[in-house]
Amino acid sequence: EMGPLAVRRCLQTSYLPDRETGVHLINTYMDVRFGGRSLSPGEFRAYRQQLRRLLHRWRTRQGQKVLH
């Protein structure tokens, strides 16, 4: 339900581990989606791997909340 800017704001004020990585991934997404940047196939694979690792790490943390 939230757009990338709102998610980025939430991450920046959260206590989630690796939140800087999350912010970087959102910035990259916005550059590609809205800024006309393109990723090479290797960059895209690395982006997906980073995103998967980060989401897995966040999902496996118990009781961790994002501050709004």
mmCIF file of the N, C-alpha and C atoms, coordinates in Angstrom:
data_MODEL
# 
_entry.id   MODEL 
# 
loop_
_atom_site.group_PDB 
_atom_site.id 
_atom_site.type_symbol 
_atom_site.label_atom_id 
_atom_site.label_alt_id 
_atom_site.label_comp_id 
_atom_site.label_asym_id 
_atom_site.label_entity_id 
_atom_site.label_seq_id 
_atom_site.pdbx_PDB_ins_code 
_atom_site.Cartn_x 
_atom_site.Cartn_y 
_atom_site.Cartn_z 
_atom_site.occupancy 
_atom_site.B_iso_or_equiv 
_atom_site.pdbx_formal_charge 
_atom_site.auth_seq_id 
_atom_site.auth_comp_id 
_atom_site.auth_asym_id 
_atom_site.auth_atom_id 
_atom_site.pdbx_PDB_model_num 
ATOM 1   N N  . GLU A 1 1  ? 0.803  -1.195  0.000   1.00 0.00 ? 1  GLU A N  1 
ATOM 2   C CA . GLU A 1 1  ? 0.000  0.000   0.000   1.00 0.00 ? 1  GLU A CA 1 
ATOM 3   C C  . GLU A 1 1  ? 0.848  1.262   0.000   1.00 0.00 ? 1  GLU A C  1 
ATOM 4   N N  . MET A 1 2  ? 2.080  1.159   0.456   1.00 0.00 ? 2  MET A N  1 
ATOM 5   C CA . MET A 1 2  ? 2.957  2.323   0.543   1.00 0.00 ? 2  MET A CA 1 
ATOM 6   C C  . MET A 1 2  ? 3.822  2.429   -0.707  1.00 0.00 ? 2  MET A C  1 
ATOM 7   N N  . GLY A 1 3  ? 4.100  3.637   -1.110  1.00 0.00 ? 3  GLY A N  1 
ATOM 8   C CA . GLY A 1 3  ? 5.003  3.863   -2.223  1.00 0.00 ? 3  GLY A CA 1 
ATOM 9   C C  . GLY A 1 3  ? 6.449  3.767   -1.769  1.00 0.00 ? 3  GLY A C  1 
ATOM 10  N N  . PRO A 1 4  ? 7.384  3.787   -2.711  1.00 0.00 ? 4  PRO A N  1 
ATOM 11  C CA . PRO A 1 4  ? 8.796  3.623   -2.354  1.00 0.00 ? 4  PRO A CA 1 
ATOM 12  C C  . PRO A 1 4  ? 9.333  4.726   -1.448  1.00 0.00 ? 4  PRO A C  1 
ATOM 13  N N  . LEU A 1 5  ? 8.867  5.954   -1.616  1.00 0.00 ? 5  LEU A N  1 
ATOM 14  C CA . LEU A 1 5  ? 9.350  7.027   -0.743  1.00 0.00 ? 5  LEU A CA 1 
ATOM 15  C C  . LEU A 1 5  ? 8.918  6.814   0.701   1.00 0.00 ? 5  LEU A C  1 
ATOM 16  N N  . ALA A 1 6  ? 7.679  6.375   0.892   1.00 0.00 ? 6  ALA A N  1 
ATOM 17  C CA . ALA A 1 6  ? 7.178  6.120   2.249   1.00 0.00 ? 6  ALA A CA 1 
ATOM 18  C C  . ALA A 1 6  ? 7.910  4.939   2.880   1.00 0.00 ? 6  ALA A C  1 
ATOM 19  N N  . VAL A 1 7  ? 8.167  3.902   2.100   1.00 0.00 ? 7  VAL A N  1 
ATOM 20  C CA . VAL A 1 7  ? 8.908  2.753   2.619   1.00 0.00 ? 7  VAL A CA 1 
ATOM 21  C C  . VAL A 1 7  ? 10.318 3.183   3.008   1.00 0.00 ? 7  VAL A C  1 
ATOM 22  N N  . ARG A 1 8  ? 10.937 3.983   2.171   1.00 0.00 ? 8  ARG A N  1 
ATOM 23  C CA . ARG A 1 8  ? 12.292 4.458   2.469   1.00 0.00 ? 8  ARG A CA 1 
ATOM 24  C C  . ARG A 1 8  ? 12.319 5.274   3.753   1.00 0.00 ? 8  ARG A C  1 
ATOM 25  N N  . ARG A 1 9  ? 11.328 6.142   3.942   1.00 0.00 ? 9  ARG A N  1 
ATOM 26  C CA . ARG A 1 9  ? 11.259 6.933   5.185   1.00 0.00 ? 9  ARG A CA 1 
ATOM 27  C C  . ARG A 1 9  ? 11.124 6.022   6.403   1.00 0.00 ? 9  ARG A C  1 
ATOM 28  N N  . CYS A 1 10 ? 10.282 5.009   6.299   1.00 0.00 ? 10 CYS A N  1 
ATOM 29  C CA . CYS A 1 10 ? 10.109 4.062   7.408   1.00 0.00 ? 10 CYS A CA 1 
ATOM 30  C C  . CYS A 1 10 ? 11.413 3.321   7.704   1.00 0.00 ? 10 CYS A C  1 
ATOM 31  N N  . LEU A 1 11 ? 12.090 2.880   6.658   1.00 0.00 ? 11 LEU A N  1 
ATOM 32  C CA . LEU A 1 11 ? 13.352 2.174   6.860   1.00 0.00 ? 11 LEU A CA 1 
ATOM 33  C C  . LEU A 1 11 ? 14.392 3.061   7.525   1.00 0.00 ? 11 LEU A C  1 
ATOM 34  N N  . GLN A 1 12 ? 14.456 4.305   7.107   1.00 0.00 ? 12 GLN A N  1 
ATOM 35  C CA . GLN A 1 12 ? 15.464 5.213   7.637   1.00 0.00 ? 12 GLN A CA 1 
ATOM 36  C C  . GLN A 1 12 ? 15.307 5.443   9.136   1.00 0.00 ? 12 GLN A C  1 
ATOM 37  N N  . THR A 1 13 ? 14.103 5.285   9.654   1.00 0.00 ? 13 THR A N  1 
ATOM 38  C CA . THR A 1 13 ? 13.872 5.508   11.083  1.00 0.00 ? 13 THR A CA 1 
ATOM 39  C C  . THR A 1 13 ? 13.659 4.201   11.842  1.00 0.00 ? 13 THR A C  1 
ATOM 40  N N  . SER A 1 14 ? 13.888 3.075   11.184  1.00 0.00 ? 14 SER A N  1 
ATOM 41  C CA . SER A 1 14 ? 13.660 1.779   11.818  1.00 0.00 ? 14 SER A CA 1 
ATOM 42  C C  . SER A 1 14 ? 14.929 1.299   12.517  1.00 0.00 ? 14 SER A C  1 
ATOM 43  N N  . TYR A 1 15 ? 14.761 0.220   13.253  1.00 0.00 ? 15 TYR A N  1 
ATOM 44  C CA . TYR A 1 15 ? 15.892 -0.453  13.892  1.00 0.00 ? 15 TYR A CA 1 
ATOM 45  C C  . TYR A 1 15 ? 16.185 -1.785  13.216  1.00 0.00 ? 15 TYR A C  1 
ATOM 46  N N  . LEU A 1 16 ? 15.678 -1.968  12.010  1.00 0.00 ? 16 LEU A N  1 
ATOM 47  C CA . LEU A 1 16 ? 15.934 -3.199  11.277  1.00 0.00 ? 16 LEU A CA 1 
ATOM 48  C C  . LEU A 1 16 ? 17.415 -3.326  10.948  1.00 0.00 ? 16 LEU A C  1 
ATOM 49  N N  . PRO A 1 17 ? 17.938 -4.550  11.020  1.00 0.00 ? 17 PRO A N  1 
ATOM 50  C CA . PRO A 1 17 ? 19.332 -4.728  10.605  1.00 0.00 ? 17 PRO A CA 1 
ATOM 51  C C  . PRO A 1 17 ? 19.451 -4.474  9.104   1.00 0.00 ? 17 PRO A C  1 
ATOM 52  N N  . ASP A 1 18 ? 20.568 -3.974  8.700   1.00 0.00 ? 18 ASP A N  1 
ATOM 53  C CA . ASP A 1 18 ? 20.848 -3.721  7.276   1.00 0.00 ? 18 ASP A CA 1 
ATOM 54  C C  . ASP A 1 18 ? 19.854 -2.766  6.630   1.00 0.00 ? 18 ASP A C  1 
ATOM 55  N N  . ARG A 1 19 ? 19.320 -1.860  7.406   1.00 0.00 ? 19 ARG A N  1 
ATOM 56  C CA . ARG A 1 19 ? 18.351 -0.916  6.823   1.00 0.00 ? 19 ARG A CA 1 
ATOM 57  C C  . ARG A 1 19 ? 18.992 -0.064  5.738   1.00 0.00 ? 19 ARG A C  1 
ATOM 58  N N  . GLU A 1 20 ? 20.306 0.185   5.845   1.00 0.00 ? 20 GLU A N  1 
ATOM 59  C CA . GLU A 1 20 ? 20.995 0.962   4.807   1.00 0.00 ? 20 GLU A CA 1 
ATOM 60  C C  . GLU A 1 20 ? 20.956 0.223   3.470   1.00 0.00 ? 20 GLU A C  1 
ATOM 61  N N  . THR A 1 21 ? 21.055 -1.101  3.526   1.00 0.00 ? 21 THR A N  1 
ATOM 62  C CA . THR A 1 21 ? 20.949 -1.901  2.306   1.00 0.00 ? 21 THR A CA 1 
ATOM 63  C C  . THR A 1 21 ? 19.558 -1.765  1.714   1.00 0.00 ? 21 THR A C  1 
ATOM 64  N N  . GLY A 1 22 ? 18.542 -1.787  2.559   1.00 0.00 ? 22 GLY A N  1 
ATOM 65  C CA . GLY A 1 22 ? 17.169 -1.609  2.095   1.00 0.00 ? 22 GLY A CA 1 
ATOM 66  C C  . GLY A 1 22 ? 16.967 -0.260  1.439   1.00 0.00 ? 22 GLY A C  1 
ATOM 67  N N  . VAL A 1 23 ? 17.515 0.780   2.048   1.00 0.00 ? 23 VAL A N  1 
ATOM 68  C CA . VAL A 1 23 ? 17.404 2.125   1.478   1.00 0.00 ? 23 VAL A CA 1 
ATOM 69  C C  . VAL A 1 23 ? 18.115 2.164   0.119   1.00 0.00 ? 23 VAL A C  1 
ATOM 70  N N  . HIS A 1 24 ? 19.285 1.543   0.048   1.00 0.00 ? 24 HIS A N  1 
ATOM 71  C CA . HIS A 1 24 ? 20.023 1.499   -1.220  1.00 0.00 ? 24 HIS A CA 1 
ATOM 72  C C  . HIS A 1 24 ? 19.209 0.777   -2.313  1.00 0.00 ? 24 HIS A C  1 
ATOM 73  N N  . LEU A 1 25 ? 18.584 -0.345  -1.941  1.00 0.00 ? 25 LEU A N  1 
ATOM 74  C CA . LEU A 1 25 ? 17.779 -1.083  -2.909  1.00 0.00 ? 25 LEU A CA 1 
ATOM 75  C C  . LEU A 1 25 ? 16.580 -0.263  -3.379  1.00 0.00 ? 25 LEU A C  1 
ATOM 76  N N  . ILE A 1 26 ? 15.954 0.451   -2.480  1.00 0.00 ? 26 ILE A N  1 
ATOM 77  C CA . ILE A 1 26 ? 14.821 1.303   -2.873  1.00 0.00 ? 26 ILE A CA 1 
ATOM 78  C C  . ILE A 1 26 ? 15.295 2.432   -3.777  1.00 0.00 ? 26 ILE A C  1 
ATOM 79  N N  . ASN A 1 27 ? 16.434 3.031   -3.447  1.00 0.00 ? 27 ASN A N  1 
ATOM 80  C CA . ASN A 1 27 ? 16.971 4.098   -4.298  1.00 0.00 ? 27 ASN A CA 1 
ATOM 81  C C  . ASN A 1 27 ? 17.276 3.576   -5.700  1.00 0.00 ? 27 ASN A C  1 
ATOM 82  N N  . THR A 1 28 ? 17.849 2.377   -5.775  1.00 0.00 ? 28 THR A N  1 
ATOM 83  C CA . THR A 1 28 ? 18.130 1.775   -7.074  1.00 0.00 ? 28 THR A CA 1 
ATOM 84  C C  . THR A 1 28 ? 16.831 1.534   -7.836  1.00 0.00 ? 28 THR A C  1 
ATOM 85  N N  . TYR A 1 29 ? 15.827 0.984   -7.150  1.00 0.00 ? 29 TYR A N  1 
ATOM 86  C CA . TYR A 1 29 ? 14.523 0.762   -7.787  1.00 0.00 ? 29 TYR A CA 1 
ATOM 87  C C  . TYR A 1 29 ? 13.975 2.069   -8.362  1.00 0.00 ? 29 TYR A C  1 
ATOM 88  N N  . MET A 1 30 ? 14.018 3.145   -7.566  1.00 0.00 ? 30 MET A N  1 
ATOM 89  C CA . MET A 1 30 ? 13.471 4.420   -8.032  1.00 0.00 ? 30 MET A CA 1 
ATOM 90  C C  . MET A 1 30 ? 14.273 4.968   -9.212  1.00 0.00 ? 30 MET A C  1 
ATOM 91  N N  . ASP A 1 31 ? 15.599 4.780   -9.184  1.00 0.00 ? 31 ASP A N  1 
ATOM 92  C CA . ASP A 1 31 ? 16.424 5.220   -10.314 1.00 0.00 ? 31 ASP A CA 1 
ATOM 93  C C  . ASP A 1 31 ? 16.043 4.490   -11.599 1.00 0.00 ? 31 ASP A C  1 
ATOM 94  N N  . VAL A 1 32 ? 15.774 3.191   -11.483 1.00 0.00 ? 32 VAL A N  1 
ATOM 95  C CA . VAL A 1 32 ? 15.412 2.399   -12.658 1.00 0.00 ? 32 VAL A CA 1 
ATOM 96  C C  . VAL A 1 32 ? 13.983 2.713   -13.088 1.00 0.00 ? 32 VAL A C  1 
ATOM 97  N N  . ARG A 1 33 ? 13.074 2.709   -12.140 1.00 0.00 ? 33 ARG A N  1 
ATOM 98  C CA . ARG A 1 33 ? 11.642 2.874   -12.448 1.00 0.00 ? 33 ARG A CA 1 
ATOM 99  C C  . ARG A 1 33 ? 11.295 4.279   -12.931 1.00 0.00 ? 33 ARG A C  1 
ATOM 100 N N  . PHE A 1 34 ? 11.875 5.284   -12.267 1.00 0.00 ? 34 PHE A N  1 
ATOM 101 C CA . PHE A 1 34 ? 11.472 6.667   -12.552 1.00 0.00 ? 34 PHE A CA 1 
ATOM 102 C C  . PHE A 1 34 ? 12.584 7.518   -13.165 1.00 0.00 ? 34 PHE A C  1 
ATOM 103 N N  . GLY A 1 35 ? 13.832 7.065   -13.052 1.00 0.00 ? 35 GLY A N  1 
ATOM 104 C CA . GLY A 1 35 ? 14.941 7.887   -13.511 1.00 0.00 ? 35 GLY A CA 1 
ATOM 105 C C  . GLY A 1 35 ? 15.565 7.461   -14.821 1.00 0.00 ? 35 GLY A C  1 
ATOM 106 N N  . GLY A 1 36 ? 15.071 6.386   -15.401 1.00 0.00 ? 36 GLY A N  1 
ATOM 107 C CA . GLY A 1 36 ? 15.590 5.961   -16.695 1.00 0.00 ? 36 GLY A CA 1 
ATOM 108 C C  . GLY A 1 36 ? 16.881 5.169   -16.635 1.00 0.00 ? 36 GLY A C  1 
ATOM 109 N N  . ARG A 1 37 ? 17.349 4.838   -15.447 1.00 0.00 ? 37 ARG A N  1 
ATOM 110 C CA . ARG A 1 37 ? 18.569 4.039   -15.325 1.00 0.00 ? 37 ARG A CA 1 
ATOM 111 C C  . ARG A 1 37 ? 18.254 2.606   -15.730 1.00 0.00 ? 37 ARG A C  1 
ATOM 112 N N  . SER A 1 38 ? 19.215 1.934   -16.318 1.00 0.00 ? 38 SER A N  1 
ATOM 113 C CA . SER A 1 38 ? 19.028 0.515   -16.623 1.00 0.00 ? 38 SER A CA 1 
ATOM 114 C C  . SER A 1 38 ? 20.141 -0.279  -15.943 1.00 0.00 ? 38 SER A C  1 
ATOM 115 N N  . LEU A 1 39 ? 19.809 -1.512  -15.621 1.00 0.00 ? 39 LEU A N  1 
ATOM 116 C CA . LEU A 1 39 ? 20.766 -2.404  -14.980 1.00 0.00 ? 39 LEU A CA 1 
ATOM 117 C C  . LEU A 1 39 ? 21.219 -3.450  -15.986 1.00 0.00 ? 39 LEU A C  1 
ATOM 118 N N  . SER A 1 40 ? 22.491 -3.778  -15.933 1.00 0.00 ? 40 SER A N  1 
ATOM 119 C CA . SER A 1 40 ? 22.986 -4.878  -16.757 1.00 0.00 ? 40 SER A CA 1 
ATOM 120 C C  . SER A 1 40 ? 22.416 -6.175  -16.186 1.00 0.00 ? 40 SER A C  1 
ATOM 121 N N  . PRO A 1 41 ? 22.463 -7.252  -16.948 1.00 0.00 ? 41 PRO A N  1 
ATOM 122 C CA . PRO A 1 41 ? 21.974 -8.524  -16.410 1.00 0.00 ? 41 PRO A CA 1 
ATOM 123 C C  . PRO A 1 41 ? 22.667 -8.917  -15.097 1.00 0.00 ? 41 PRO A C  1 
ATOM 124 N N  . GLY A 1 42 ? 23.960 -8.670  -15.003 1.00 0.00 ? 42 GLY A N  1 
ATOM 125 C CA . GLY A 1 42 ? 24.693 -8.977  -13.774 1.00 0.00 ? 42 GLY A CA 1 
ATOM 126 C C  . GLY A 1 42 ? 24.252 -8.102  -12.609 1.00 0.00 ? 42 GLY A C  1 
ATOM 127 N N  . GLU A 1 43 ? 24.040 -6.822  -12.880 1.00 0.00 ? 43 GLU A N  1 
ATOM 128 C CA . GLU A 1 43 ? 23.556 -5.919  -11.833 1.00 0.00 ? 43 GLU A CA 1 
ATOM 129 C C  . GLU A 1 43 ? 22.165 -6.317  -11.361 1.00 0.00 ? 43 GLU A C  1 
ATOM 130 N N  . PHE A 1 44 ? 21.324 -6.726  -12.304 1.00 0.00 ? 44 PHE A N  1 
ATOM 131 C CA . PHE A 1 44 ? 19.974 -7.145  -11.951 1.00 0.00 ? 44 PHE A CA 1 
ATOM 132 C C  . PHE A 1 44 ? 20.002 -8.402  -11.084 1.00 0.00 ? 44 PHE A C  1 
ATOM 133 N N  . ARG A 1 45 ? 20.851 -9.378  -11.446 1.00 0.00 ? 45 ARG A N  1 
ATOM 134 C CA . ARG A 1 45 ? 20.978 -10.591 -10.632 1.00 0.00 ? 45 ARG A CA 1 
ATOM 135 C C  . ARG A 1 45 ? 21.458 -10.254 -9.230  1.00 0.00 ? 45 ARG A C  1 
ATOM 136 N N  . ALA A 1 46 ? 22.457 -9.376  -9.125  1.00 0.00 ? 46 ALA A N  1 
ATOM 137 C CA . ALA A 1 46 ? 22.971 -8.970  -7.812  1.00 0.00 ? 46 ALA A CA 1 
ATOM 138 C C  . ALA A 1 46 ? 21.898 -8.247  -7.007  1.00 0.00 ? 46 ALA A C  1 
ATOM 139 N N  . TYR A 1 47 ? 21.126 -7.400  -7.661  1.00 0.00 ? 47 TYR A N  1 
ATOM 140 C CA . TYR A 1 47 ? 20.031 -6.679  -7.000  1.00 0.00 ? 47 TYR A CA 1 
ATOM 141 C C  . TYR A 1 47 ? 19.022 -7.668  -6.424  1.00 0.00 ? 47 TYR A C  1 
ATOM 142 N N  . ARG A 1 48 ? 18.603 -8.634  -7.231  1.00 0.00 ? 48 ARG A N  1 
ATOM 143 C CA . ARG A 1 48 ? 17.629 -9.635  -6.770  1.00 0.00 ? 48 ARG A CA 1 
ATOM 144 C C  . ARG A 1 48 ? 18.175 -10.451 -5.615  1.00 0.00 ? 48 ARG A C  1 
ATOM 145 N N  . GLN A 1 49 ? 19.432 -10.842 -5.688  1.00 0.00 ? 49 GLN A N  1 
ATOM 146 C CA . GLN A 1 49 ? 20.038 -11.620 -4.604  1.00 0.00 ? 49 GLN A CA 1 
ATOM 147 C C  . GLN A 1 49 ? 20.074 -10.818 -3.308  1.00 0.00 ? 49 GLN A C  1 
ATOM 148 N N  . GLN A 1 50 ? 20.484 -9.569  -3.401  1.00 0.00 ? 50 GLN A N  1 
ATOM 149 C CA . GLN A 1 50 ? 20.513 -8.705  -2.215  1.00 0.00 ? 50 GLN A CA 1 
ATOM 150 C C  . GLN A 1 50 ? 19.127 -8.561  -1.614  1.00 0.00 ? 50 GLN A C  1 
ATOM 151 N N  . LEU A 1 51 ? 18.146 -8.331  -2.468  1.00 0.00 ? 51 LEU A N  1 
ATOM 152 C CA . LEU A 1 51 ? 16.779 -8.155  -2.009  1.00 0.00 ? 51 LEU A CA 1 
ATOM 153 C C  . LEU A 1 51 ? 16.264 -9.426  -1.327  1.00 0.00 ? 51 LEU A C  1 
ATOM 154 N N  . ARG A 1 52 ? 16.498 -10.564 -1.935  1.00 0.00 ? 52 ARG A N  1 
ATOM 155 C CA . ARG A 1 52 ? 16.055 -11.835 -1.338  1.00 0.00 ? 52 ARG A CA 1 
ATOM 156 C C  . ARG A 1 52 ? 16.705 -12.078 0.015   1.00 0.00 ? 52 ARG A C  1 
ATOM 157 N N  . ARG A 1 53 ? 18.021 -11.860 0.112   1.00 0.00 ? 53 ARG A N  1 
ATOM 158 C CA . ARG A 1 53 ? 18.721 -12.053 1.382   1.00 0.00 ? 53 ARG A CA 1 
ATOM 159 C C  . ARG A 1 53 ? 18.190 -11.126 2.457   1.00 0.00 ? 53 ARG A C  1 
ATOM 160 N N  . LEU A 1 54 ? 17.973 -9.880  2.077   1.00 0.00 ? 54 LEU A N  1 
ATOM 161 C CA . LEU A 1 54 ? 17.491 -8.888  3.031   1.00 0.00 ? 54 LEU A CA 1 
ATOM 162 C C  . LEU A 1 54 ? 16.078 -9.233  3.513   1.00 0.00 ? 54 LEU A C  1 
ATOM 163 N N  . LEU A 1 55 ? 15.196 -9.551  2.604   1.00 0.00 ? 55 LEU A N  1 
ATOM 164 C CA . LEU A 1 55 ? 13.830 -9.911  2.998   1.00 0.00 ? 55 LEU A CA 1 
ATOM 165 C C  . LEU A 1 55 ? 13.815 -11.169 3.863   1.00 0.00 ? 55 LEU A C  1 
ATOM 166 N N  . HIS A 1 56 ? 14.635 -12.143 3.537   1.00 0.00 ? 56 HIS A N  1 
ATOM 167 C CA . HIS A 1 56 ? 14.717 -13.356 4.355   1.00 0.00 ? 56 HIS A CA 1 
ATOM 168 C C  . HIS A 1 56 ? 15.194 -13.009 5.772   1.00 0.00 ? 56 HIS A C  1 
ATOM 169 N N  . ARG A 1 57 ? 16.201 -12.184 5.856   1.00 0.00 ? 57 ARG A N  1 
ATOM 170 C CA . ARG A 1 57 ? 16.718 -11.799 7.175   1.00 0.00 ? 57 ARG A CA 1 
ATOM 171 C C  . ARG A 1 57 ? 15.645 -11.076 7.985   1.00 0.00 ? 57 ARG A C  1 
ATOM 172 N N  . TRP A 1 58 ? 14.946 -10.159 7.353   1.00 0.00 ? 58 TRP A N  1 
ATOM 173 C CA . TRP A 1 58 ? 13.908 -9.415  8.069   1.00 0.00 ? 58 TRP A CA 1 
ATOM 174 C C  . TRP A 1 58 ? 12.749 -10.316 8.475   1.00 0.00 ? 58 TRP A C  1 
ATOM 175 N N  . ARG A 1 59 ? 12.371 -11.234 7.619   1.00 0.00 ? 59 ARG A N  1 
ATOM 176 C CA . ARG A 1 59 ? 11.237 -12.113 7.925   1.00 0.00 ? 59 ARG A CA 1 
ATOM 177 C C  . ARG A 1 59 ? 11.540 -13.082 9.055   1.00 0.00 ? 59 ARG A C  1 
ATOM 178 N N  . THR A 1 60 ? 12.797 -13.432 9.220   1.00 0.00 ? 60 THR A N  1 
ATOM 179 C CA . THR A 1 60 ? 13.156 -14.404 10.245  1.00 0.00 ? 60 THR A CA 1 
ATOM 180 C C  . THR A 1 60 ? 13.403 -13.763 11.608  1.00 0.00 ? 60 THR A C  1 
ATOM 181 N N  . ARG A 1 61 ? 13.385 -12.454 11.682  1.00 0.00 ? 61 ARG A N  1 
ATOM 182 C CA . ARG A 1 61 ? 13.551 -11.771 12.974  1.00 0.00 ? 61 ARG A CA 1 
ATOM 183 C C  . ARG A 1 61 ? 12.216 -11.740 13.697  1.00 0.00 ? 61 ARG A C  1 
ATOM 184 N N  . GLN A 1 62 ? 12.218 -12.172 14.933  1.00 0.00 ? 62 GLN A N  1 
ATOM 185 C CA . GLN A 1 62 ? 10.995 -12.183 15.727  1.00 0.00 ? 62 GLN A CA 1 
ATOM 186 C C  . GLN A 1 62 ? 10.870 -10.877 16.501  1.00 0.00 ? 62 GLN A C  1 
ATOM 187 N N  . GLY A 1 63 ? 9.690  -10.291 16.477  1.00 0.00 ? 63 GLY A N  1 
ATOM 188 C CA . GLY A 1 63 ? 9.427  -9.123  17.298  1.00 0.00 ? 63 GLY A CA 1 
ATOM 189 C C  . GLY A 1 63 ? 10.006 -7.823  16.808  1.00 0.00 ? 63 GLY A C  1 
ATOM 190 N N  . GLN A 1 64 ? 10.651 -7.832  15.653  1.00 0.00 ? 64 GLN A N  1 
ATOM 191 C CA . GLN A 1 64 ? 11.249 -6.596  15.125  1.00 0.00 ? 64 GLN A CA 1 
ATOM 192 C C  . GLN A 1 64 ? 10.158 -5.791  14.432  1.00 0.00 ? 64 GLN A C  1 
ATOM 193 N N  . LYS A 1 65 ? 10.084 -4.529  14.734  1.00 0.00 ? 65 LYS A N  1 
ATOM 194 C CA . LYS A 1 65 ? 9.055  -3.683  14.122  1.00 0.00 ? 65 LYS A CA 1 
ATOM 195 C C  . LYS A 1 65 ? 9.709  -2.495  13.432  1.00 0.00 ? 65 LYS A C  1 
ATOM 196 N N  . VAL A 1 66 ? 9.063  -2.047  12.386  1.00 0.00 ? 66 VAL A N  1 
ATOM 197 C CA . VAL A 1 66 ? 9.479  -0.823  11.704  1.00 0.00 ? 66 VAL A CA 1 
ATOM 198 C C  . VAL A 1 66 ? 8.750  0.323   12.367  1.00 0.00 ? 66 VAL A C  1 
ATOM 199 N N  . LEU A 1 67 ? 9.499  1.319   12.779  1.00 0.00 ? 67 LEU A N  1 
ATOM 200 C CA . LEU A 1 67 ? 8.854  2.502   13.380  1.00 0.00 ? 67 LEU A CA 1 
ATOM 201 C C  . LEU A 1 67 ? 8.306  3.394   12.290  1.00 0.00 ? 67 LEU A C  1 
ATOM 202 N N  . HIS A 1 68 ? 7.109  3.887   12.477  1.00 0.00 ? 68 HIS A N  1 
ATOM 203 C CA . HIS A 1 68 ? 6.492  4.770   11.485  1.00 0.00 ? 68 HIS A CA 1 
ATOM 204 C C  . HIS A 1 68 ? 6.534  6.187   11.987  1.00 0.00 ? 68 HIS A C  1 
# 
